[in-house]
C-alpha cells in the first residue's frame, strides 16, 4: 500500500504585495506532482488557477486577480494532498489609474465603476483621470470673487487643462494664503513629475520586460510553427490576414483622432471669430442692456459695462461708435438722476445710502452726493421729531407712516440698541409692554419713548454716515480710488462745523420737545407755542417720571456709545438733572397725598404691642417712596448728585417734614372723629357684598372714643421710639440730607400730639372719678363731727376704686405700657381731690377722724403701685389734717378694718399688683 501525500504548504510568495494582475512566485512544500495534480489556487479569496503555471513541487508562478479582500492567504489544492495551508499572506494594492496618455506594458480595459446613487454602471470620463492637485500641496480656496478674476485676467482661465491656462490665476485662486516655503515645495514636486515623465520610457521597458519576453516567445513560436507548416508563402495566410487586420485597426484609429482634432480646430476658429465679433456687439447692445439691468436693479453691472465702454470707445472717431456711445451717455445721465433721487429718498437704510453714494461716485456724478444725503437726513430727522410732537398734541397716536419708519412690525430702536456691543449691556433697555400699554400709559410718557425711538433709530446711522464720509470709506473700503478718498476727506474737513451744528440742532430739538411736554416752565415764552401745548394733560406721578428718566438715560447712553463728543450731549445732561429734581419733588408731593389717605385705612385693631397697622403702613409708604426714588437719585457717569444741590436739599427736607406733619395731623384728626364718622368710614371701606364679613368687622371694631384715644397714644409712642428712627436710617441710606432736622421736628410734633391726647383722655376719665368723691362722702347726710364708730370702708370709695379698675382694664387692653402713666395721673387727681375735701372740713369727731383715716389709708394702700410723689404729698396732707390717734384700741380697730377691706376686695385689687401677663389681643 502507498502512503498518502502530505497536504500542500505555502511558505513564501514574491512579491508580497502588489496590484491586481501582478505576477507572483509561490514557494512551499507538496505543491503537487505535476500540472495535472494542481486543481486549485486562490490568493486573497480569488481563483488564480487559470493563470497558474506549475514549475515543481515547491514552486508555482501565477498572476493575482482582482480580489475583494485587501489581504489574504495563498491556498493550494492538489489531487494527491487535498486542501493546503499557508504561513504567509499577500497584500493586494489598489491599482493606479492609467491616464489616456500614460504608457502601459499591458492592455488596459475600460474600467466600469458602480454608481451607488443611480444604481447603474457608469463609465469614467477621461477628464476624471487628470490630477486634481498638480502641485502636491494643500489647496486653500481664497475669497476673491470669480468676476474680479475674470476682469483681472481677461480671456484667461485658472483650469490647468485649458489652452488659456494662467498660472497666476491658478495660484491666486487655490493658494492665495500659501506660504513661500510651501510654494517652493510645490515647485520641487513639479520638477519630480517632469523627471518622472522623462524616465517613463525606461521604467516602462523595465516594468514590462517580462511581458516583452513573453510576447517575443509567443511570436517566435508562431513563426516557427508557420515555417514548419510552410504557409508563410501562401497568399492569404494567417500572417497576411493578421497584417490586414492591424492595418485596418490603425486606419480606424487615425480616422477617430482626425475627427476629434478636426472638431477642435473648428471650435478654435469659431471661438476666435466670436471673440472678434463680441467686442463690437457689446457696444451695440449696451443701451438695451443698461435699461434691462436698471429695471432688474443690477447697477453694478451697468457701471462695469459703462466703464468698459468708456475705456474702449470714449475717444473713438468712428461715427457709428460715437453715435452709440452718445446714447449710452444719455442712459447713464438718467441713471445718475435716478440714483440721486433714491439717495435723497427717506426713509432709507445706511447700507442703501452708502451703495447709492458709491454708484454716483463711480458714475462721476456732479456735486457732492454724500453731503447732499447728510443734509437731507438731518432735515428728515427734525421733521420726524416735530411730527411726533404734533401728532401727540392732536391726539392722533397712531397715524402717518412718517413715524412708523419701517413698519409697525419693526422693533423699537431702544430694544435693538440694547443688544448691540456698543452699549455693553446684557439686559434690555425697555421691559416688555402688555397689550393694553398704550391705553394705560400717559401720552407724555408715550411721546418721550416714541421720540427717543425716532432719535435713536435715525441718529446712529446719520452719525455713521458722517464718519464714513470723513474717513473716505464711503467710496472704498480697501483704500482704492485714492483720488475720491482724498477729495471726500477734504470736503469733510471743510464742513465739520456745519455738521456739528446739525447734531446740536437735533439734540436741542430733542431736549426742547421733552421739556415742552414735561417741564414747560423751563422754556422761554417764545418757544412755548412751538414745543409746548400739553397744558390739558394729566400730571405725571413719580413712577412715570422715573420711566421717562430711564428712557432719556438710555437715549443718552446710546448716543454716547456712538462716540459723539460730550459737549454736544451736555443739553441732555441738563435735561436729566431737571427731570430728576422734578421726579423727586413730584414723588414727595404724591406721597403727602398718599399719607393723607392713610387715615381711611385705620381699622383700630391693636396687636400685642398696643399699636395698629397705621404706623407700619406709614413706614411702608415712606420706604416705598424712597425705593422708587432709587433710580432717579442714582448717579450715572457724567451726572451730579441731585441731593447735593442746596436748593434741592432744602426743598426735599421741607417736603419730608411736611409728610411727617401730615401723618401726625391724620392721627390728630382720627382722635376727634365721632362714633358716627367712624362707622360711616368703616361702612364705606367694608365690602358690602360680604355680609358675614361685615358683621364680624362691626363686632370686632366697636370701640369707644376713649379707646381710640388710647390707641392713638400708643401709636404716637411707637412712632417716636421706632418708626421715626427707622425712617431716619432709610433717609440716610438713600442719601437724603437734613435727617436730623426731619427727625427732630417729627418727634416734637408727635410729642405735642401725645400731650394733647393724654390730657384729653385724663380729663374724660379722671374728672368723673374725682367728681363723684364729694357726693359719695356726704351721701345720707354724713357728718364728720357726728357719726358712728367706723365699721368699714364706705361704698363711695369702693365705687371710686372700681372706676379706677375699669380705667386700668381699658388701658391694659390697649397697651400695657400706658397703664402706669395713665393710672398715676388718675391717682394723683383722686388723691388731690380727697386732700381738698378733708381740708375743707372744719372739725372731726373721734369717730369721724377714725373713719377719714381708714378711708385715706385704704385708698392709699389699694393703689400704692401707682402713687407718685405728688400723690404722696396729697395723702400726707390729708392725714395731717386729721387728729392723731392716741388710743391703742383705735389703732387696733383701724388695722382690723383695713385688713377686712383688703380681704373683701382682694380680687378687685389684684389688677393693681405688678404682673407679667401680656395684654390680650382684641
GIHUWO-V116404 format. One line per field, one symbol per residue. psi: psi as a letter, one per 40 degrees, with the letter a starting at -180 (. if undefined). Layout:
# GIHUWO-V116404
psi->???
This chain:
# GIHUWO-V116404
psi->hihiiiiihheiihieiiiiehhihhiaifeieidddhehhhhfehheddehhhdaeehhhiihigididhiihhhhiddeahaiieiihhhihiihhieeiiieihhihihihhddefihhihiddeeihdgdeeihhghafhidddddddgheiieheeidfhhdddddddefdehidddddddddddddddddddeddddddddfdddddddddddddddddddddfeeehhfidddddddddddddddddddddddddddddddddddddddddddddddeddddddddddeegddddddddddddddedfiehdddddddddddddddddddddddddehiiiidddddddddddddefiiagdddddddddddddddddddddddddeegdhbieddecfideiiiddddddeiddefidiiehiiiideddddhiddddddddddddddddddddddddddddeeeddhdeeifdddddddddddddedddddddddddddddddddddddfdeeiideedddebefdeiiiiiddddddddddddddddddddefhiddeedddddddddddddddddddddddddddeddeehefhiadefiaedddddddddddddddedddeihiheiihdeehddddddddddddddddddddddddddeiidddddddddddiheegddddddddddehiidddddddddddddddddddddddddddddeeiifdddddddddddddddddddddddddddddddddedddddeiffihdegiihheihiddddddddddddddddddddhddedddddddddddddddddddddehdiiidddddddddddddddddfddfhadddddddddddddiiihdhdddddddddddddddddfdddeddeihiehiihh.
